[in-house]
Amino acid sequence: VQLQAYGGGLVQAGGSLRLSCAASGRTFSRYVMGWFRQAPGKEREFVAAIFRRLGRDVSTYYADSVKGRFTISRDNAKNTVYLQMDSLKPEDTAVYYCAARPNGYAAPQDESKYDYWGQGTLVTVSS
């Protein structure tokens, strides 16, 4: 699986951006897709994930810091996962990475379980 993230840029605090991550491969719908971010001088952290639980139900999971402001979604027909970011804050400034792993029982926020990573896209939120 190859991933390419794009859509980052410069935005003022309170604004919105939508990140996209295009994936190759015919089994995209079976993968857990996640977004992570790394701010300058900090470790990479989990942002959001989308996956299937117990069959066909689609579930999402968010870091507390973005809950209510960010929305993850996917379009399996386009092999693309999105991260809609609203009410952006300066502390959201980071390089955002999309990641993928086969569905399973690992916690969606567990970075070590993701096998495939995109190259990252920079989001800068000015105050």
Secondary structure, 3 states (H helix, E strand, C coil): CCEEEECCEEEECCCCEEEEEEECCCCHHHEEEEEEEECCCCCCEEEEEEEEECCCEEEEEECCCCCCCEEEEEEHHHCEEEEEECCCCHHHCEEEEEEEEECCCCCCCCHHHCCEECCCEEEEEEC
